Amino acid sequence: MRSIRILLLVIPTVGADPEELWKVTEPVTKPASEEYFQDIEAARGRYRAKLAVILEKAEAVEIYQFDGTTEPEVPQGQEEDYFPIIPYDQVSKIIARKRLTGDKLLECRKATTSLMTEAGGAGVLCHYPAHGVRFVRGKEVIFETSICWKCQNFYIAYPDDKDASWQGITTEELQEFLLRELPLPAEEEKTPRK
C-alpha cells in the first residue's frame, strides 16, 4: 500500500498580524509595467505626429459615409462598395463617397492631421462606422480609417499592431467637416460632447 506524504512549509510569522498575511499586496512589477505602457503611448503619439506630416503631402483624399454596421466579408464582386474595418476584421458598406479637390482637400487634410496629433487614449471599444477617410499618394494608400461619432473613436494601424487599435477622438474639426460634406441622417448624428 502506498502512503502519501505531506510536506508542510512553515513561514516564520513571529510578530506578524495574521490578518496582514492574507492581504493581497501590489505586485512588485506594477511600476515597471506602468512605465512600459506609458512608453508605448508616447511612441504611438510620436508615430501619429510623423504620420500627420506625411498626410499633409497626400495627393488625393476620399471621404466616405457608411451605413453604421459591419459585415464579415465583402459580397462577391462588390469590392468597391465596402471599406475595411481592420480591428474587427470586417467591412462596412459605403453608401456615399466623395473625392476631394482644391480647398476641400486641404481642409480635410488639416482636420485629419489635427485628429492624429490630438488623439487621446484607446477610445471606447465599440464602433459603429459613420464616416471614413482614405489618403493616397501615387497609387499607395498611406492612411485610411473609419470613424464612429457615437463611440468617439477611429482606428489606426501602428507598425507593431497587425490588427489596428481604436484611438479616442478629442477634436471636432474632422467631424464638422465630414458632417458638412456627407451629412448623416439626423438620428445617427453624435450627441453634443459634454
QUIFEN-V541066 format. One record per residue. N is the residue number from 1. RES is the residue in three letters. PSI is psi in whole degrees, -180 to 180 (* if undefined). NEAR is the number of other ideal C-beta (glycine too) atoms within 8 Angstrom. D_FIRST is the distance of its C-alpha to the first C-alpha in Angstrom with 2 decimals. Layout:
N_RES_PSI_NEAR_D_FIRST + N_RES_PSI_NEAR_D_FIRST
//
This chain:
1_MET_139_2_0.00 + 2_ARG_146_3_3.78 + 3_SER_149_4_6.54 + 4_ILE_130_4_9.92 + 5_ARG_137_4_12.93 + 6_ILE_126_4_16.31 + 7_LEU_123_4_19.42 + 8_LEU_130_4_22.53 + 9_LEU_120_4_25.82 + 10_VAL_124_4_28.62 + 11_ILE_127_4_32.10 + 12_PRO_131_4_34.86 + 13_THR_28_7_37.03 + 14_VAL_125_4_39.40 + 15_GLY_-3_3_42.56 + 16_ALA_143_7_41.41 + 17_ASP_122_5_42.17 + 18_PRO_-35_7_38.89 + 19_GLU_-36_6_40.78 + 20_GLU_-32_7_41.86 + 21_LEU_-27_8_38.32 + 22_TRP_-7_5_37.64 + 23_LYS_140_6_40.96 + 24_VAL_129_2_41.02 + 25_THR_161_4_43.29 + 26_GLU_133_4_45.56 + 27_PRO_143_5_44.02 + 28_VAL_-17_4_45.43 + 29_THR_-4_6_46.51 + 30_LYS_-49_8_48.78 + 31_PRO_-37_6_52.01 + 32_ALA_-42_7_51.39 + 33_SER_-36_8_50.67 + 34_GLU_-44_8_53.74 + 35_GLU_-38_8_55.90 + 36_TYR_-49_8_54.54 + 37_PHE_-32_8_55.56 + 38_GLN_-40_8_58.90 + 39_ASP_-41_8_59.54 + 40_ILE_-46_8_58.79 + 41_GLU_-39_8_61.17 + 42_ALA_-42_8_63.83 + 43_ALA_-40_8_63.51 + 44_ARG_-36_9_63.80 + 45_GLY_-42_8_66.88 + 46_ARG_-39_8_68.47 + 47_TYR_-46_10_67.69 + 48_ARG_-38_13_69.35 + 49_ALA_-42_10_72.38 + 50_LYS_-38_8_72.77 + 51_LEU_-38_11_72.33 + 52_ALA_-40_12_75.06 + 53_VAL_-41_9_77.44 + 54_ILE_-40_11_76.69 + 55_LEU_-29_14_77.30 + 56_GLU_-19_8_80.74 + 57_LYS_7_7_81.62 + 58_ALA_135_13_80.54 + 59_GLU_-27_6_83.32 + 60_ALA_145_10_82.28 + 61_VAL_132_14_80.41 + 62_GLU_142_11_79.48 + 63_ILE_152_15_78.44 + 64_TYR_153_14_76.67 + 65_GLN_134_11_76.16 + 66_PHE_171_15_73.01 + 67_ASP_3_6_72.14 + 68_GLY_3_8_69.37 + 69_THR_170_9_66.49 + 70_THR_156_10_64.24 + 71_GLU_154_10_63.21 + 72_PRO_-27_6_60.45 + 73_GLU_162_6_62.91 + 74_VAL_129_9_66.59 + 75_PRO_145_6_68.04 + 76_GLN_126_4_69.28 + 77_GLY_8_4_72.64 + 78_GLN_28_8_72.83 + 79_GLU_-38_6_71.68 + 80_GLU_-13_4_74.84 + 81_ASP_4_7_74.21 + 82_TYR_152_13_70.84 + 83_PHE_139_13_69.71 + 84_PRO_138_7_66.25 + 85_ILE_84_14_64.08 + 86_ILE_-45_9_61.79 + 87_PRO_-27_10_59.10 + 88_TYR_-7_7_58.46 + 89_ASP_45_7_58.86 + 90_GLN_-173_10_61.41 + 91_VAL_161_12_65.20 + 92_SER_143_16_67.89 + 93_LYS_131_10_71.05 + 94_ILE_123_12_74.26 + 95_ILE_-16_6_76.96 + 96_ALA_151_7_79.58 + 97_ARG_154_8_80.16 + 98_LYS_137_8_82.87 + 99_ARG_123_7_83.62 + 100_LEU_145_11_85.13 + 101_THR_167_5_88.22 + 102_GLY_-135_6_90.56 + 103_ASP_-34_5_90.10 + 104_LYS_-38_9_87.24 + 105_LEU_-46_11_85.26 + 106_LEU_-41_8_85.91 + 107_GLU_-42_9_85.01 + 108_CYS_-41_14_81.69 + 109_ARG_-46_13_80.80 + 110_LYS_-45_9_81.62 + 111_ALA_-37_13_79.62 + 112_THR_-39_15_76.57 + 113_THR_-34_12_76.68 + 114_SER_-42_11_76.88 + 115_LEU_-43_13_73.80 + 116_MET_-43_13_71.93 + 117_THR_-21_9_72.91 + 118_GLU_4_8_72.42 + 119_ALA_149_12_69.18 + 120_GLY_135_7_66.58 + 121_GLY_-176_5_62.83 + 122_ALA_-19_7_60.60 + 123_GLY_165_12_62.37 + 124_VAL_148_9_60.94 + 125_LEU_0_7_58.55 + 126_CYS_163_7_60.40 + 127_HIS_119_15_63.40 + 128_TYR_93_9_66.16 + 129_PRO_122_15_68.44 + 130_ALA_-45_13_72.07 + 131_HIS_166_14_73.75 + 132_GLY_160_14_73.11 + 133_VAL_148_16_74.85 + 134_ARG_123_12_74.88 + 135_PHE_132_14_76.54 + 136_VAL_141_13_77.77 + 137_ARG_116_10_79.32 + 138_GLY_-124_5_80.72 + 139_LYS_3_3_78.21 + 140_GLU_129_6_75.20 + 141_VAL_115_7_73.60 + 142_ILE_-18_9_73.09 + 143_PHE_140_12_71.63 + 144_GLU_149_9_70.89 + 145_THR_158_9_69.22 + 146_SER_156_15_69.10 + 147_ILE_136_15_69.81 + 148_CYS_118_13_68.70 + 149_TRP_-27_12_71.04 + 150_LYS_-45_8_68.85 + 151_CYS_-9_12_65.83 + 152_GLN_52_11_68.08 + 153_ASN_164_13_66.33 + 154_PHE_166_13_66.85 + 155_TYR_154_14_64.64 + 156_ILE_134_12_64.91 + 157_ALA_105_8_63.09 + 158_TYR_157_9_62.36 + 159_PRO_-30_4_61.91 + 160_ASP_18_3_58.14 + 161_ASP_87_8_57.70 + 162_LYS_-25_4_57.54 + 163_ASP_-3_7_57.33 + 164_ALA_159_10_60.09 + 165_SER_149_11_59.81 + 166_TRP_139_13_61.55 + 167_GLN_137_14_64.08 + 168_GLY_147_12_65.77 + 169_ILE_129_14_69.53 + 170_THR_5_6_71.56 + 171_THR_151_9_75.08 + 172_GLU_1_6_77.22 + 173_GLU_-48_10_79.68 + 174_LEU_-39_15_78.01 + 175_GLN_-47_11_77.38 + 176_GLU_-42_9_81.07 + 177_PHE_-51_11_82.15 + 178_LEU_-38_12_79.90 + 179_LEU_-30_10_80.74 + 180_ARG_-41_6_84.40 + 181_GLU_-39_9_84.17 + 182_LEU_77_11_81.73 + 183_PRO_143_5_81.72 + 184_LEU_158_11_78.78 + 185_PRO_144_5_79.26 + 186_ALA_-39_5_79.76 + 187_GLU_-15_4_76.47 + 188_GLU_-11_8_74.48 + 189_GLU_146_9_76.10 + 190_LYS_142_8_74.01 + 191_THR_152_4_74.70 + 192_PRO_144_4_76.39 + 193_ARG_141_6_74.24 + 194_LYS_*_2_74.02
//
